[in-house]
Amino acid sequence: MRLEFLKEMPKAAIRVRLDLTTLLAALFFTWTVQLLLPVILTYLVYEKQQKLRLMMKMHGLKDGPYWLISYFYFLSLSSVYMILFVLFGSFIGLDIFRLNNYSIQFFFLFIYINLQIAFAILLASLFSSVKTASVISYIYVFGSSLLGEALLKLFVEDASFPRLWLVIMELVPGFSLFRGFYELAEYAASGNHKGKSGMQWGDLNDPANGMKDVLVLMSIEWILLLPVAFLLDHRPAWHPLFLFQILSTKHSSPRWRLDKSKQSFSTKIFADMIKDDVFLERKVVKRSLKEIDTRNMIICHNLKKVYRGKNGNPDKLAVKGLSLALSKGQCFGMLGPNGVGKTSFINMMIGLVRPTYGTAYIHGMDLRKDMTEIYENIGVCPQHDLLWGTLTGREHLMFYGRLKNLTGAALIKAVEESLKSVNLFQCGFGDKSVNKYSGGMKRRLSVAIALIGNPKVVYMDEPSTGLDTTSRNDLWNLIKRAKKECTIILTTHSMEEAEELCDRVGIFVSGNFQCLGTPIELKARYGGTRILTITTAVEHEEEVARLITELSPSATKIYGMSGTQKFELPKREVRLDGVFGAVAAARGLFPVQGWGVADTTLEDVFIRVAKDARAFDVLS
């Protein structure tokens, strides 16, 4: 019989069901879960970039509690995210969530979020910029997902591809996540087609199922990444190139010996030129270490800091054998030009850098051995305000107050008093976020943070910078009250502030103190002159100079312009009544438009000492 055409026999209608799981596949779900990585990483890098973690450490927060709290915070955040992720997928009817065993899904996601947190902590130790960390993390998130879809998926479906290489590729957390979702999607599609459930615990023993390998691999990697992240976080002591640094140091030792020999001549000259007050301070330090109880004192004994030269540059001796003894109730001021070693000294005292030689004792605790205990007893007001922009002033003080072991009513009372003391209690400023504060308000909050909890020692780096006159005077009064119960070391460029607050002052130049004493002692010792200022017509300048020379042969003209002249008159030659007599005589000879006489200020002493020290450095 001749066949003219073909025709299908009638059959039951097939209901076509659109499965979003097939369309989205593992790629979309891998993206969704990995988007938590940039969030965690930028949070950790932000605290490091803004030096907030450093600020917390200086106020007593140890590394262990910091990482433990951070870890469980991120774990809680990730767990809520994963639960909502699975529930929402089940609610909209996605087979990958609806058909597969929920306990397998949650176990798989729980292992992965722990691995992801450990991976973020590892990456955070490698970045110091939030922008860089954010860009790199997003490249990783989308790159690993796309490579999983384009590369890993082909290898998984290729039965001839070696399984060992698959395991090696899945060491990348993003690939492990993709492989897990791929297996869940395959079992969900198979169960939907056959009308059965998806992946069950018994299916993990199937050789074709890679979920078991993924779970084991992620668990091992999670456990191993945590100690590696810890070591990288402390890489100043455990740097990967530590061995090469040792070898380079050995090879460079002849240069170091040569540098030391060159420095020996300068050291000898320096020892010969050392001021009596600095030499006396060293004797006090030595005697204190032997005879006096150091539990209520700060003693710096021969502190030195050498920064090793790089790329052929010589070593930099930033602090040259500094010795200092301070007792409770003193406010000590460090004065000095920029770049002379003040910051290096402060950084050694607060544990940011380790002394090359020498040590310091903070109320009986050794700087080299007991830094953890020292952090619990100090307060720090850094030069730049280290604050969280989203927190209020009250929340800052509550947080740092807890670090100082304040709780309950004592904490609330201390916070209220701190806000009032720095004028942040009025108008509800204490309950506003810090990003709404002015520069002066942030500065006052930083001072309040340094003083909360009654620390034994407080370090302040230019505390009144940016404050108006009224706020500055209020802050000075606060510091005066606080120093009765603690020892304060502050740096400042304001001579008025140093005279107002400091019981003792040290002028720090070229890595060491050039002089030590009270402001009155320093002015008497280095300012044995009076400054006479007189203004006349230009044609009478020579007559004025002649009268001053007759009054004091050792007088020095230090300024002269358009008839205005300044003369430095030694006190040993000229009494104050003699100056008045000379001005009266000048008035009898020619018109005097204005005149004035003043004693040497602390600023004059500072300028003179700094110039002498620099001149000595040039000669040596």
C-alpha positions as CSV (number, residue, x, y, z in Angstrom):
1,M,0.0,0.0,0.0
2,R,1.4,3.4,-1.0
3,L,2.0,5.7,2.0
4,E,0.9,9.2,1.1
5,F,1.5,11.1,4.4
6,L,2.2,10.8,8.2
7,K,-0.1,11.9,10.9
8,E,0.4,11.8,14.7
9,M,-2.2,9.9,16.7
10,P,-4.2,11.9,19.2
11,K,-2.8,12.0,22.7
12,A,-3.4,13.7,26.1
13,A,-2.5,17.3,26.3
14,I,0.8,18.1,28.1
15,R,0.8,21.0,30.5
16,V,3.9,23.0,30.0
17,R,5.4,24.5,33.2
18,L,8.0,27.2,33.1
19,D,10.8,26.4,35.7
20,L,12.7,29.6,36.7
21,T,15.4,27.3,38.2
22,T,16.3,26.2,34.7
23,L,16.4,29.7,33.5
24,L,18.4,31.2,36.4
25,A,20.6,28.1,37.0
26,A,23.5,28.2,39.4
27,L,24.9,31.4,38.0
28,F,22.2,33.7,39.5
29,F,22.2,32.0,42.9
30,T,26.0,32.1,43.2
31,W,25.9,35.9,42.5
32,T,23.1,36.4,45.1
33,V,24.9,34.6,47.9
34,Q,28.4,36.0,47.2
35,L,27.1,39.6,47.3
36,L,27.6,39.5,51.1
37,L,31.4,39.2,50.6
38,P,31.9,42.9,49.5
39,V,29.7,44.0,52.4
40,I,31.8,42.2,55.0
41,L,35.1,43.1,53.4
42,T,34.4,46.8,53.1
43,Y,33.2,46.9,56.7
44,L,36.5,45.5,58.0
45,V,38.7,47.6,55.7
46,Y,36.8,50.7,56.6
47,E,37.6,50.3,60.3
48,K,41.2,49.7,59.4
49,Q,41.4,52.6,56.9
50,Q,39.8,55.1,59.4
51,K,42.0,53.7,62.2
52,L,38.9,52.9,64.2
53,R,40.2,49.5,65.1
54,L,43.4,51.1,66.2
55,M,41.4,53.5,68.4
56,M,39.5,50.7,70.0
57,K,42.8,48.8,70.7
58,M,44.3,51.8,72.3
59,H,41.4,52.0,74.7
60,G,41.7,48.4,75.8
61,L,39.8,46.2,73.2
62,K,42.0,43.1,72.5
63,D,42.3,41.4,69.2
64,G,40.5,38.2,70.4
65,P,37.2,39.9,71.5
66,Y,37.3,42.1,68.4
67,W,37.5,39.3,65.9
68,L,35.1,37.1,68.0
69,I,32.4,39.8,68.1
70,S,32.9,40.7,64.4
71,Y,32.7,37.1,63.4
72,F,29.4,36.4,65.2
73,Y,28.0,39.7,63.9
74,F,28.7,38.7,60.3
75,L,27.5,35.1,61.0
76,S,24.2,36.4,62.3
77,L,23.8,38.8,59.4
78,S,24.6,36.1,56.9
79,S,22.3,33.5,58.6
80,V,19.3,35.8,58.4
81,Y,20.1,36.6,54.8
82,M,20.4,32.9,53.9
83,I,17.2,31.9,55.7
84,L,15.2,34.7,53.9
85,F,16.9,33.6,50.6
86,V,15.7,30.0,50.9
87,L,12.2,30.9,52.2
88,F,11.6,33.4,49.5
89,G,12.8,31.0,46.8
90,S,10.4,28.3,48.2
91,F,7.5,30.8,48.4
92,I,7.7,31.7,44.7
93,G,7.9,28.0,43.9
94,L,11.5,27.5,42.7
95,D,12.2,23.8,42.5
96,I,15.8,24.1,43.6
97,F,14.5,25.1,47.0
98,R,11.1,23.3,47.1
99,L,12.2,19.8,46.0
100,N,15.6,19.4,47.6
101,N,16.0,18.5,51.3
102,Y,16.0,21.7,53.3
103,S,18.5,20.4,55.9
104,I,21.0,19.8,53.1
105,Q,20.4,23.3,51.8
106,F,20.9,24.9,55.1
107,F,23.9,22.9,56.0
108,F,25.5,23.7,52.6
109,L,24.8,27.4,53.0
110,F,25.9,27.5,56.7
111,I,29.3,26.0,55.8
112,Y,29.7,28.4,53.0
113,I,28.8,31.6,54.9
114,N,31.4,30.6,57.5
115,L,34.0,30.1,54.8
116,Q,33.0,33.4,53.2
117,I,33.5,35.2,56.5
118,A,36.9,33.6,57.0
119,F,37.8,34.5,53.4
120,A,36.7,38.1,54.0
121,I,38.9,38.4,57.1
122,L,41.8,37.0,55.1
123,L,41.3,39.5,52.3
124,A,40.8,42.4,54.8
125,S,44.4,42.0,56.0
126,L,45.6,42.6,52.5
127,F,43.8,45.9,51.8
128,S,44.1,49.3,53.3
129,S,41.6,51.2,51.0
130,V,37.9,50.7,51.0
131,K,37.6,51.6,47.3
132,T,40.2,49.1,46.3
133,A,38.7,46.3,48.4
134,S,35.2,47.0,47.1
135,V,36.3,47.0,43.4
136,I,38.4,43.8,43.8
137,S,35.6,42.0,45.7
138,Y,33.0,42.7,43.1
139,I,35.3,41.6,40.3
140,Y,35.8,38.4,42.2
141,V,32.1,37.9,42.8
142,F,31.0,38.3,39.2
143,G,34.2,36.8,37.8
144,S,34.0,33.6,39.8
145,S,30.3,33.1,38.9
146,L,30.8,33.7,35.2
147,L,33.9,31.4,35.1
148,G,31.8,28.8,37.0
149,E,29.1,28.9,34.3
150,A,31.5,29.0,31.4
151,L,34.3,26.8,32.5
152,L,33.6,24.7,35.7
153,K,30.2,23.6,34.4
154,L,31.8,22.1,31.3
155,F,34.4,20.2,33.3
156,V,31.8,18.8,35.6
157,E,29.7,17.5,32.7
158,D,32.7,16.0,31.0
159,A,33.1,12.5,32.5
160,S,36.7,12.3,31.2
161,F,37.9,15.3,33.1
162,P,40.1,14.3,36.1
163,R,38.3,14.6,39.4
164,L,41.4,15.8,41.2
165,W,41.5,18.9,39.0
166,L,37.9,19.6,39.8
167,V,38.8,19.5,43.5
168,I,41.7,21.9,43.0
169,M,39.4,24.3,41.1
170,E,36.8,24.1,43.9
171,L,39.4,25.4,46.4
172,V,38.2,28.8,45.2
173,P,35.2,29.5,47.4
174,G,33.1,30.9,44.5
175,F,33.6,27.7,42.5
176,S,32.6,25.6,45.5
177,L,29.4,27.6,45.8
178,F,28.7,27.3,42.1
179,R,29.2,23.5,42.2
180,G,26.9,23.1,45.1
181,F,24.1,25.1,43.4
182,Y,24.7,23.2,40.2
183,E,24.2,19.8,42.0
184,L,21.0,21.1,43.7
185,A,19.7,22.4,40.4
186,E,20.4,19.1,38.6
187,Y,18.6,17.0,41.3
188,A,15.7,19.5,41.4
189,A,15.3,19.2,37.6
190,S,15.5,15.4,37.7
191,G,13.0,15.2,40.5
192,N,10.6,17.5,38.7
193,H,10.8,15.5,35.5
194,K,10.3,12.1,37.3
195,G,7.8,13.5,39.8
196,K,10.1,12.7,42.7
197,S,11.8,14.7,45.4
198,G,15.2,16.2,44.8
199,M,18.5,15.7,46.6
200,Q,18.4,13.7,49.9
201,W,21.1,12.8,52.3
202,G,21.4,9.3,50.8
203,D,22.3,10.9,47.5
204,L,25.5,12.3,48.8
205,N,27.1,8.8,48.4
206,D,26.4,8.8,44.7
207,P,29.8,9.0,42.9
208,A,28.2,11.3,40.3
209,N,27.1,13.7,43.0
210,G,29.8,16.3,43.9
211,M,28.0,17.8,46.9
212,K,29.8,15.6,49.4
213,D,33.2,16.7,48.1
214,V,32.1,20.4,48.2
215,L,30.9,20.1,51.8
216,V,34.1,18.4,52.9
217,L,36.3,20.8,51.0
218,M,34.6,23.9,52.3
219,S,34.7,22.6,55.9
220,I,38.5,22.0,55.7
221,E,39.1,25.3,54.0
222,W,37.1,27.2,56.6
223,I,39.1,25.7,59.4
224,L,42.4,26.4,57.7
225,L,41.7,30.0,56.6
226,L,41.0,31.2,60.1
227,P,44.5,30.8,61.5
228,V,46.0,32.0,58.2
229,A,43.9,35.1,58.4
230,F,45.1,35.6,62.0
231,L,48.7,35.3,61.0
232,L,48.3,37.8,58.1
233,D,46.5,40.2,60.4
234,H,49.7,40.1,62.6
235,R,52.1,40.2,59.7
236,P,54.5,42.8,61.2
237,A,55.8,39.8,63.2
238,W,54.9,37.0,60.7
239,H,55.5,38.6,57.4
240,P,55.7,36.2,54.4
241,L,59.0,37.8,53.4
242,F,60.4,37.7,56.9
243,L,63.2,35.3,55.9
244,F,64.3,37.5,53.0
245,Q,64.3,40.5,55.4
246,I,66.6,38.6,57.7
247,L,68.9,37.8,54.8
248,S,68.9,41.3,53.5
249,T,69.7,42.6,57.1
250,K,72.7,40.2,57.3
251,H,74.0,41.4,54.0
252,S,73.5,45.0,54.9
253,S,75.2,44.7,58.3
254,P,78.6,46.2,57.1
255,R,76.7,49.3,56.1
256,W,75.0,49.4,59.5
257,R,78.3,49.1,61.3
258,L,79.7,51.9,59.2
259,D,76.6,54.1,59.9
260,K,77.1,53.4,63.6
261,S,80.8,54.3,63.4
262,K,79.8,57.5,61.7
263,Q,77.2,58.2,64.3
264,S,79.6,57.7,67.2
265,F,81.4,61.0,66.6
266,S,78.0,62.9,66.6
267,T,76.9,61.0,69.7
268,K,80.1,62.1,71.5
269,I,79.6,65.7,70.5
270,F,75.9,65.5,71.5
271,A,76.9,64.1,74.9
272,D,79.3,67.0,75.4
273,M,76.7,69.6,74.4
274,I,73.8,68.2,76.4
275,K,72.0,70.7,78.5
276,D,72.2,70.5,82.3
277,D,68.4,70.0,82.8
278,V,68.3,67.1,80.3
279,F,71.3,65.5,82.0
280,L,69.7,65.9,85.4
281,E,66.5,64.3,84.1
282,R,68.5,61.2,83.1
283,K,69.9,61.0,86.6
284,V,66.4,61.3,88.1
285,V,65.2,58.4,85.8
286,K,68.1,56.1,86.8
287,R,67.5,56.9,90.5
288,S,63.8,56.3,90.2
289,L,64.3,52.9,88.7
290,K,66.5,51.9,91.6
291,E,64.9,53.6,94.6
292,I,61.4,54.9,94.0
293,D,58.2,52.9,93.6
294,T,57.2,53.2,89.9
295,R,53.6,52.3,90.3
296,N,52.5,56.0,90.3
297,M,54.9,57.2,87.8
298,I,55.7,57.3,84.1
299,I,59.4,56.6,83.4
300,C,61.0,56.5,79.9
301,H,64.4,55.1,80.1
302,N,66.7,55.7,77.1
303,L,64.1,55.3,74.5
304,K,65.4,55.0,70.9
305,K,63.7,54.4,67.6
306,V,65.6,53.7,64.4
307,Y,63.8,53.3,61.1
308,R,65.9,51.1,58.8
309,G,66.9,52.6,55.5
310,K,65.5,51.2,52.3
311,N,66.7,51.3,48.7
312,G,70.2,52.3,49.7
313,N,69.1,55.2,52.0
314,P,70.7,55.5,55.4
315,D,69.0,54.6,58.7
316,K,66.9,57.3,60.3
317,L,67.4,57.8,64.0
318,A,64.0,59.3,65.0
319,V,64.3,59.3,68.8
320,K,67.8,59.4,70.4
321,G,67.9,58.0,73.9
322,L,65.0,59.9,75.4
323,S,64.7,59.8,79.2
324,L,61.8,61.3,81.2
325,A,60.2,60.9,84.6
326,L,56.6,62.1,85.4
327,S,54.6,61.6,88.5
328,K,50.8,61.5,89.0
329,G,49.0,64.8,88.7
330,Q,51.4,66.3,86.2
331,C,50.7,67.6,82.7
332,F,53.7,67.5,80.5
333,G,53.9,69.4,77.2
334,M,56.0,68.4,74.3
335,L,56.9,71.3,72.0
336,G,58.8,70.9,68.8
337,P,58.8,71.6,65.0
338,N,57.1,69.1,62.7
339,G,59.1,66.0,61.8
340,V,61.5,66.0,64.8
341,G,60.3,62.7,66.4
342,K,57.4,63.7,68.7
343,T,55.0,61.4,66.8
344,S,57.5,58.5,67.0
345,F,57.8,59.0,70.8
346,I,54.0,59.0,71.2
347,N,53.6,56.0,69.0
348,M,56.1,54.1,71.1
349,M,54.2,55.1,74.3
350,I,50.9,53.9,73.0
351,G,52.2,50.7,71.5
352,L,51.9,51.4,67.8
353,V,55.6,50.9,67.2
354,R,58.2,49.0,69.2
355,P,61.2,50.8,70.6
356,T,64.5,49.9,69.0
357,Y,66.2,50.2,72.3
358,G,65.2,51.1,75.9
359,T,61.8,50.9,77.4
360,A,59.2,52.8,79.5
361,Y,57.3,52.0,82.6
362,I,53.6,53.0,82.9
363,H,52.6,52.8,86.6
364,G,54.9,49.8,87.0
365,M,54.0,48.1,83.7
366,D,56.8,47.5,81.2
367,L,56.1,48.9,77.7
368,R,57.7,45.9,76.0
369,K,55.9,43.2,78.0
370,D,52.7,44.5,79.5
371,M,51.1,46.5,76.6
372,T,47.8,44.7,76.9
373,E,47.5,45.8,80.6
374,I,48.7,49.3,79.7
375,Y,45.9,49.7,77.2
376,E,43.3,49.2,79.9
377,N,44.8,52.2,81.9
378,I,45.3,54.8,79.2
379,G,43.3,57.3,77.2
380,V,44.2,58.6,73.8
381,C,43.1,61.8,72.0
382,P,44.8,61.4,68.5
383,Q,45.6,64.4,66.3
384,H,42.9,63.4,63.8
385,D,39.4,62.5,65.1
386,L,38.8,58.8,64.8
387,L,35.0,58.5,65.0
388,W,32.2,56.5,63.4
389,G,30.1,58.9,61.4
390,T,26.8,57.0,61.9
391,L,27.1,56.8,65.7
392,T,26.0,59.6,68.1
393,G,28.3,61.2,70.6
394,R,26.5,59.4,73.4
395,E,26.9,56.0,71.7
396,H,30.7,56.7,71.3
397,L,31.0,57.4,75.0
398,M,28.9,54.4,76.0
399,F,31.1,52.1,73.8
400,Y,34.4,53.4,75.1
401,G,33.1,53.6,78.7
402,R,32.3,49.8,78.5
403,L,35.9,49.2,77.3
404,K,37.0,51.0,80.6
405,N,34.9,48.5,82.6
406,L,32.1,50.9,83.3
407,T,28.6,49.4,83.6
408,G,25.1,50.2,84.7
409,A,24.4,53.4,86.5
410,A,28.1,54.3,86.7
411,L,28.4,54.1,82.9
412,I,25.3,56.3,82.4
413,K,26.5,58.9,84.9
414,A,30.0,59.0,83.4
415,V,28.6,59.5,79.9
416,E,26.3,62.3,81.1
417,E,29.1,64.1,82.9
418,S,31.4,63.7,79.9
419,L,28.8,65.2,77.5
420,K,28.3,68.1,79.9
421,S,32.1,68.7,80.4
422,V,32.6,69.2,76.6
423,N,29.4,71.2,76.0
424,L,27.7,68.5,74.0
425,F,24.8,67.9,76.4
426,Q,23.0,71.1,75.4
427,C,20.5,71.2,72.6
428,G,20.7,67.4,72.3
429,F,24.0,67.4,70.4
430,G,25.0,64.2,72.3
431,D,22.2,62.3,70.6
432,K,23.0,63.5,67.0
433,S,25.1,61.4,64.6
434,V,28.7,62.5,64.5
435,N,28.6,63.2,60.7
436,K,26.5,66.2,61.6
437,Y,29.1,67.6,64.0
438,S,31.3,70.5,63.3
439,G,35.1,70.1,63.5
440,G,35.2,71.6,67.0
441,M,32.5,69.4,68.3
442,K,34.3,66.3,67.0
443,R,37.5,67.5,68.7
444,R,35.7,67.9,72.0
445,L,34.2,64.5,71.7
446,S,37.6,63.0,71.1
447,V,38.9,64.6,74.3
448,A,35.8,63.3,76.2
449,I,36.6,59.8,74.9
450,A,40.2,60.0,76.1
451,L,39.1,61.0,79.6
452,I,36.2,58.7,80.2
453,G,36.7,56.0,82.7
454,N,39.4,57.9,84.7
455,P,42.5,56.5,82.9
456,K,45.8,56.6,84.7
457,V,47.6,58.1,81.8
458,V,46.2,60.3,78.9
459,Y,48.0,61.2,75.7
460,M,46.7,64.2,73.8
461,D,48.0,65.3,70.4
462,E,47.1,68.9,69.9
463,P,43.7,68.7,71.7
464,S,42.5,72.2,71.1
465,T,43.0,72.4,67.3
466,G,40.1,74.0,65.6
467,L,38.3,75.3,68.7
468,D,37.0,78.8,69.2
469,T,38.2,80.8,72.2
470,T,35.3,79.9,74.5
471,S,35.4,76.2,73.7
472,R,39.2,76.2,74.1
473,N,39.0,77.8,77.6
474,D,36.4,75.3,78.6
475,L,38.6,72.5,77.4
476,W,41.5,73.8,79.3
477,N,39.5,73.9,82.5
478,L,38.5,70.2,81.8
479,I,42.1,69.2,81.4
480,K,43.1,71.0,84.5
481,R,40.5,69.1,86.5
482,A,41.4,65.8,84.9
483,K,45.1,66.0,85.6
484,K,44.6,65.8,89.4
485,E,43.8,62.1,89.0
486,C,46.1,61.1,86.2
487,T,49.2,62.0,84.2
488,I,48.8,63.8,80.9
489,I,51.2,64.0,78.1
490,L,50.2,66.4,75.3
491,T,51.8,67.9,72.2
492,T,50.9,71.4,71.1
493,H,52.0,74.2,68.8
494,S,50.3,76.8,71.0
495,M,52.6,78.4,73.5
496,E,49.7,79.9,75.3
497,E,48.2,76.4,75.8
498,A,51.5,75.0,77.1
499,E,51.9,77.9,79.6
500,E,48.2,77.4,80.7
501,L,48.1,73.7,81.1
502,C,51.6,72.2,81.5
503,D,53.4,71.8,84.8
504,R,56.6,71.0,82.9
505,V,57.6,71.5,79.2
506,G,60.1,69.8,77.0
507,I,61.3,71.3,73.7
508,F,61.9,68.4,71.4
509,V,64.3,68.9,68.5
510,S,66.3,66.4,66.4
511,G,65.1,63.3,68.2
512,N,65.7,64.4,71.8
513,F,64.9,67.0,74.4
514,Q,67.0,70.2,74.2
515,C,65.6,71.6,77.5
516,L,63.2,70.6,80.3
517,G,61.5,72.6,83.0
518,T,58.5,74.7,83.9
519,P,57.5,77.5,81.5
520,I,58.8,80.1,84.1
521,E,62.1,78.3,84.4
522,L,62.7,78.1,80.7
523,K,61.9,81.7,80.2
524,A,64.3,82.7,83.0
525,R,67.0,80.4,81.7
526,Y,66.8,81.0,77.9
527,G,65.1,84.4,77.9
528,G,67.4,86.6,79.9
529,T,66.5,89.6,77.7
530,R,63.8,92.2,77.2
531,I,62.4,93.2,73.9
532,L,62.1,97.0,73.3
533,T,60.0,98.1,70.4
534,I,60.0,101.8,69.4
535,T,58.5,103.6,66.4
536,T,59.8,106.9,65.1
537,A,60.2,108.7,61.7
538,V,62.6,107.0,59.4
539,E,65.2,109.8,59.6
540,H,65.5,109.2,63.4
541,E,66.4,105.5,63.2
542,E,70.1,106.1,63.7
543,E,69.6,108.3,66.7
544,V,67.4,105.6,68.3
545,A,70.1,103.0,67.7
546,R,72.7,105.2,69.2
547,L,70.7,105.8,72.4
548,I,70.1,102.0,72.8
549,T,73.8,101.3,72.3
550,E,74.7,103.8,75.0
551,L,72.1,102.2,77.3
552,S,73.3,98.6,76.6
553,P,76.5,97.9,74.6
554,S,75.4,94.2,74.1
555,A,71.9,95.2,72.7
556,T,71.0,93.5,69.4
557,K,68.7,94.9,66.8
558,I,66.5,92.1,65.7
559,Y,64.0,94.0,63.5
560,G,63.8,97.3,61.6
561,M,61.4,98.5,59.0
562,S,59.9,101.9,58.2
563,G,60.9,103.5,61.4
564,T,59.8,100.6,63.7
565,Q,62.8,98.9,65.4
566,K,63.1,96.0,67.9
567,F,66.0,95.6,70.2
568,E,67.0,92.7,72.4
569,L,68.4,94.0,75.7
570,P,70.2,91.7,78.2
571,K,68.6,91.8,81.6
572,R,72.0,91.7,83.3
573,E,72.9,95.0,81.8
574,V,69.6,97.0,81.8
575,R,67.1,97.4,84.5
576,L,63.5,98.3,83.6
577,D,63.9,101.9,85.0
578,G,66.8,102.4,82.6
579,V,64.7,101.5,79.7
580,F,62.0,104.0,80.8
581,G,64.8,106.7,81.1
582,A,66.1,106.0,77.6
583,V,62.6,106.3,76.1
584,A,62.1,109.6,78.0
585,A,65.4,110.9,76.7
586,A,64.4,110.0,73.1
587,R,61.1,111.8,73.4
588,G,63.0,114.9,74.4
589,L,65.1,114.8,71.2
590,F,62.5,113.7,68.5
591,P,58.9,112.6,68.3
592,V,58.2,109.0,69.4
593,Q,55.1,107.6,67.8
594,G,54.9,104.5,70.0
595,W,57.0,102.2,72.1
596,G,56.7,99.1,74.3
597,V,58.9,96.7,76.4
598,A,58.2,93.0,77.1
599,D,59.9,90.1,78.7
600,T,60.8,87.0,76.7
601,T,57.8,84.7,75.9
602,L,57.8,80.9,75.8
603,E,57.5,81.3,72.0
604,D,60.8,83.2,71.9
605,V,62.4,80.5,74.0
606,F,61.1,77.8,71.6
607,I,62.4,79.6,68.5
608,R,65.8,80.2,70.1
609,V,66.3,76.6,71.3
610,A,65.1,75.2,67.9
611,K,67.5,77.4,66.0
612,D,70.4,76.5,68.2
613,A,69.7,72.8,67.9
614,R,69.4,72.9,64.1
615,A,72.7,74.9,63.9
616,F,74.4,72.2,66.0
617,D,73.0,69.5,63.7
618,V,74.5,71.3,60.7
619,L,77.9,71.4,62.4
620,S,77.9,67.8,63.5
